[in-house]
Structure formats: C-alpha cells, structure tokens
Amino acid sequence: NAGVTQTPKFQVLKTGQSMTLQCAQDMNHEYMSWYRQDPGMGLRLIHYSVGAGITDQGEVPNGYNVSRSTTEDFPLRLLSAAPSQTSVYFCASSWGLAGSETQYFGPGTRLLVL
Amino acid sequence: ELKVEQNPLFLSMQEGKNYTIYCNYSTTSDRLYWYRQDPGKSLESLFVLLSNGAVKQEGRLMASLDTKARLSTLHITAAVHDLSATYFCAVDSGGSNYKLTFGKGTLLTVNP
C-alpha cells in the first residue's frame, strides 16, 4: 500500500492563479480531510469528506473547494490564490466515521503564493 | 467552539530526565489523539485515547486522558535525543463526524 499520497510536493503560485492539490489513498478509507499548517498555529481543518459524494466545511474553508467523486481521491482546489494561503497542506484519511481510528497523513504540499 | 491548549509550547530537556506535556480542551469530548512531527515531515500517530481514564504507553512515552478535567498528558520517561520532535494533541469535537481540533504543538528538544 502506498498509503496517502499528495502531489505536488512543492508549488509556487502568483496571486490570482488557481490550482488543484491532489490527494489519493489506497486503503479504502471512507473519511478524508484537508488541513493547513502554519507556523505556531498547529493544524487547521479546511474541508472533510465522510464518503464519495459527501463533503463538508471545516474551520477555515474560505478560498478552497473540494469534491469527492471516488473513495480514493480528494482534491483541494484553490480558486484564486492569495498570499494568505501560503502554507503546508496535509491530506489525511481514516477508516471510521466515529473517530475511533487514527488518521493517516500524507507527506504534505508546500505552497508559496507570491 | 472547541479550543485546545498545549503547554509548554517549547521544552528543552536533558537526556535521562522526565517531563510531562499537557493538553487542555474547552468542551466535552472523550476522543483525544497524540501525534508526532519531525522537522519537514508529516504527522505520525502516537496514541488514540477514547475514554475517561484511558492510558497508553509506547516505549518512553505514556499518554493519559481525564475527560472530567478535560485534560490529557503525555509523559516522557528518561528522554533520549531521538524523541526530539514537535508533539501535537488533537481533540474530536464529537458527533458522527470526525472533526479534529489541534493544539499548537510542543517543540521538544532533548539535549545530550
């Protein structure tokens, strides 16, 4: 199993550009989520999904869109990048919906918006 | 709104010493998680605590949960350099969905 994979590893964008951060898992996990990590802030939940076709907002959803057409993939779209979106983005997945299982994190995508 | 507070945020300790990291949270929850992050790396799960009084141990690390006090501790015994990392606690806000709120992390440095 590859676990949770994320692409790209690094990305530089100009303000106003759009892009999609890819996340995939091969563990047949129902639950997937996106976090951003900023220095001194811990991780903050952006969006999450409890299964294909079902998504919901987390703590900091503004400026980001998600969709979940398959169990395996959960892409995160930046519609119009802003410098405030400079961050490290982590995708995570887990078996359960009731919180009894640990989440597995991907390697992260480092994004710089100029 | 669930708030999660870790302290200390920075911890420098000598090898062989013991210390405790504290994680306080603001609303009722009986699901708490500890993660480790090495510099420039992803997060690795350490412990999943799912009930009041839960205690789990792995090597030199032991985690416990007191849901009545809304407090979890991560105790380090006889620290070694390899334990140097950032440690995060995360609390589940409850319900049928799995929404974690993370603390800001504790940067642990173990010096020889």
Interface residues (C-beta under 8 A of the other chain):
Chain A: Y31 S33 Y35 G40 M41 G42 L43 R44 L45 Y48 V50 D56 G58 E59 F90 A92 S94 G96 L97 A98 G99 S100 E101 T102 Q103 Y104 F105 G106 P107 G108
Chain B: V4 R31 Y33 K41 S42 L43 E44 S45 V48 L50 F88 A90 D92 G94 S96 N97 Y98 K99 L100 T101 F102 G103 K104 G105
